[in-house]
């Protein structure tokens, strides 16, 4: 049997009791290690689970499904995913491959940033489509996600922006050679995301529904003891350091519910200006 | 300190290890019992936690915040919520009241239907705004949620429809008297929701982007061992019984990703027709 188990967002003990019970009885346990990370690593997890864990990088998950699913008709295999199991398409694919082989599958759900983002006080029912902000390169600077932010704003919906993660990416030079070398992992910060958004806004000439002086909410390490939430202008977010990964960004709707603004106010870097911005954006 | 702890969606052991550890050391534990339910009741939870739990109905949470927060500056109070803590505005309000009183608050996240719905194979990143479908009465039949479904469809996004729950609602007769009597709890089924949707569609005269022959996905008791997922036409969903609560409904986008249709196909009541519908809806 294949168990796909969500680990939640931050700490080793964010796993559900159900999930932990399953891990302890499984024959093999894989940890998916490239679409997201916890605040703890493999060693801490192994200690907490009291068993060994096999790291599964992109190559193994996308090309090595045979290995992961090997003998899972008879043995119990756990596949651990940060957040909820259905956060990434590759996991959906693994489940499909398992079912094709007649292997039973059980999913153990957990928190993902898609619902935990509610901790900033913005109502989950007022979020529109989620967007992903990719790392730009010198030659590849896509901005299609900005259209989705605008579309959400035009319907007075918030936008959760997931920020890019680069784990185990081969260096350009090593791709040409036989021995692949990997770049150090990098995780986009709210400051980097704000910078890219500002560049997109600068390029647009039409009247903007979102500007450098608009409100943005930065979130870091949600669910951990040192999580941080900051509400500021986009311009200010570019200069704000929220510490270690993972970060995400929220572009609020133009008009906030009173309970939303009351809640969000506690995270404002400048409370007076926060209230001014909210009042101004409502009239946009 | 106030701990607001998500319980996940189905079973007693869907709570996180972190959440369970906190519950066991708290002085008082409240269970919010009116915005959602698990597949187990208060007794099973008390047994699993190995401690007593106080049921908190709407009256207590909305008017009795003083009682819940009483002495929480010194004592530890846990407030348990089915799903994730930020699923309902009343919980946001409780946290705000606590902070006003200088009481520290810690949130323990968990799965909610907003991310667990990904288990039907529709990508979470392709969902638009969530809608709530309320129980109609003879004199109150709102259909504003339908506009949001249309808006999502026009952007090729899926819509998660949360279905109404009536728990501890006073009977009309008893409101007139001094002793309030309550109606038995009721939970909207996917069949009832489909019926209301069909009635809305029948009333509209313009060319519809969504019809009785369109695709719908019904989900019941997600996360439990006997969860059910069915993909059928809206007309057929009206006649389909998915068993006990909770149910929810998904209106898929017009055009599905190949991985989405491959995954969803396993839940189709009629696989051939499912593929026909998908093909037809893509051209809408």
HADDOCK unambig.tbl for C-alpha pairs under 7 A between the chains (distance, minus, plus):
assign (segid A and resid 13 and name CA) (segid B and resid 16 and name CA) 6.73 0.50 0.50
assign (segid A and resid 13 and name CA) (segid B and resid 17 and name CA) 5.10 0.50 0.50
assign (segid A and resid 13 and name CA) (segid B and resid 18 and name CA) 5.03 0.50 0.50
assign (segid A and resid 14 and name CA) (segid B and resid 16 and name CA) 5.26 0.50 0.50
assign (segid A and resid 14 and name CA) (segid B and resid 17 and name CA) 6.11 0.50 0.50
assign (segid A and resid 14 and name CA) (segid B and resid 18 and name CA) 5.70 0.50 0.50
assign (segid A and resid 15 and name CA) (segid B and resid 16 and name CA) 5.22 0.50 0.50
assign (segid A and resid 15 and name CA) (segid B and resid 17 and name CA) 6.14 0.50 0.50
assign (segid A and resid 16 and name CA) (segid B and resid 13 and name CA) 6.73 0.50 0.50
assign (segid A and resid 16 and name CA) (segid B and resid 14 and name CA) 5.27 0.50 0.50
assign (segid A and resid 16 and name CA) (segid B and resid 15 and name CA) 5.22 0.50 0.50
assign (segid A and resid 16 and name CA) (segid B and resid 16 and name CA) 3.72 0.50 0.50
assign (segid A and resid 16 and name CA) (segid B and resid 17 and name CA) 5.62 0.50 0.50
assign (segid A and resid 17 and name CA) (segid B and resid 13 and name CA) 5.09 0.50 0.50
assign (segid A and resid 17 and name CA) (segid B and resid 14 and name CA) 6.10 0.50 0.50
assign (segid A and resid 17 and name CA) (segid B and resid 15 and name CA) 6.13 0.50 0.50
assign (segid A and resid 17 and name CA) (segid B and resid 16 and name CA) 5.61 0.50 0.50
assign (segid A and resid 17 and name CA) (segid B and resid 17 and name CA) 5.43 0.50 0.50
assign (segid A and resid 18 and name CA) (segid B and resid 13 and name CA) 5.03 0.50 0.50
assign (segid A and resid 18 and name CA) (segid B and resid 14 and name CA) 5.69 0.50 0.50
assign (segid A and resid 86 and name CA) (segid B and resid 118 and name CA) 5.43 0.50 0.50
assign (segid A and resid 86 and name CA) (segid B and resid 119 and name CA) 6.48 0.50 0.50
assign (segid A and resid 87 and name CA) (segid B and resid 124 and name CA) 6.87 0.50 0.50
assign (segid A and resid 92 and name CA) (segid B and resid 121 and name CA) 6.86 0.50 0.50
assign (segid A and resid 96 and name CA) (segid B and resid 263 and name CA) 6.77 0.50 0.50
assign (segid A and resid 108 and name CA) (segid B and resid 223 and name CA) 6.75 0.50 0.50
assign (segid A and resid 109 and name CA) (segid B and resid 111 and name CA) 5.80 0.50 0.50
assign (segid A and resid 109 and name CA) (segid B and resid 116 and name CA) 6.31 0.50 0.50
assign (segid A and resid 109 and name CA) (segid B and resid 223 and name CA) 6.76 0.50 0.50
assign (segid A and resid 110 and name CA) (segid B and resid 110 and name CA) 5.22 0.50 0.50
assign (segid A and resid 110 and name CA) (segid B and resid 111 and name CA) 4.16 0.50 0.50
assign (segid A and resid 111 and name CA) (segid B and resid 109 and name CA) 5.79 0.50 0.50
assign (segid A and resid 111 and name CA) (segid B and resid 110 and name CA) 4.15 0.50 0.50
assign (segid A and resid 111 and name CA) (segid B and resid 111 and name CA) 4.07 0.50 0.50
assign (segid A and resid 111 and name CA) (segid B and resid 112 and name CA) 6.97 0.50 0.50
assign (segid A and resid 112 and name CA) (segid B and resid 111 and name CA) 6.97 0.50 0.50
assign (segid A and resid 112 and name CA) (segid B and resid 115 and name CA) 6.82 0.50 0.50
assign (segid A and resid 114 and name CA) (segid B and resid 115 and name CA) 6.49 0.50 0.50
assign (segid A and resid 115 and name CA) (segid B and resid 112 and name CA) 6.83 0.50 0.50
assign (segid A and resid 115 and name CA) (segid B and resid 114 and name CA) 6.50 0.50 0.50
assign (segid A and resid 115 and name CA) (segid B and resid 115 and name CA) 6.74 0.50 0.50
assign (segid A and resid 116 and name CA) (segid B and resid 109 and name CA) 6.31 0.50 0.50
assign (segid A and resid 118 and name CA) (segid B and resid 86 and name CA) 5.43 0.50 0.50
assign (segid A and resid 119 and name CA) (segid B and resid 86 and name CA) 6.49 0.50 0.50
assign (segid A and resid 121 and name CA) (segid B and resid 92 and name CA) 6.88 0.50 0.50
assign (segid A and resid 124 and name CA) (segid B and resid 87 and name CA) 6.86 0.50 0.50
assign (segid A and resid 125 and name CA) (segid B and resid 129 and name CA) 6.56 0.50 0.50
assign (segid A and resid 125 and name CA) (segid B and resid 130 and name CA) 5.54 0.50 0.50
assign (segid A and resid 126 and name CA) (segid B and resid 129 and name CA) 6.52 0.50 0.50
assign (segid A and resid 127 and name CA) (segid B and resid 129 and name CA) 5.92 0.50 0.50
assign (segid A and resid 128 and name CA) (segid B and resid 128 and name CA) 4.94 0.50 0.50
assign (segid A and resid 128 and name CA) (segid B and resid 129 and name CA) 4.76 0.50 0.50
assign (segid A and resid 129 and name CA) (segid B and resid 125 and name CA) 6.54 0.50 0.50
assign (segid A and resid 129 and name CA) (segid B and resid 126 and name CA) 6.49 0.50 0.50
assign (segid A and resid 129 and name CA) (segid B and resid 127 and name CA) 5.89 0.50 0.50
assign (segid A and resid 129 and name CA) (segid B and resid 128 and name CA) 4.76 0.50 0.50
assign (segid A and resid 129 and name CA) (segid B and resid 129 and name CA) 6.99 0.50 0.50
assign (segid A and resid 130 and name CA) (segid B and resid 125 and name CA) 5.52 0.50 0.50
assign (segid A and resid 223 and name CA) (segid B and resid 108 and name CA) 6.79 0.50 0.50
assign (segid A and resid 223 and name CA) (segid B and resid 109 and name CA) 6.80 0.50 0.50
assign (segid A and resid 263 and name CA) (segid B and resid 96 and name CA) 6.78 0.50 0.50
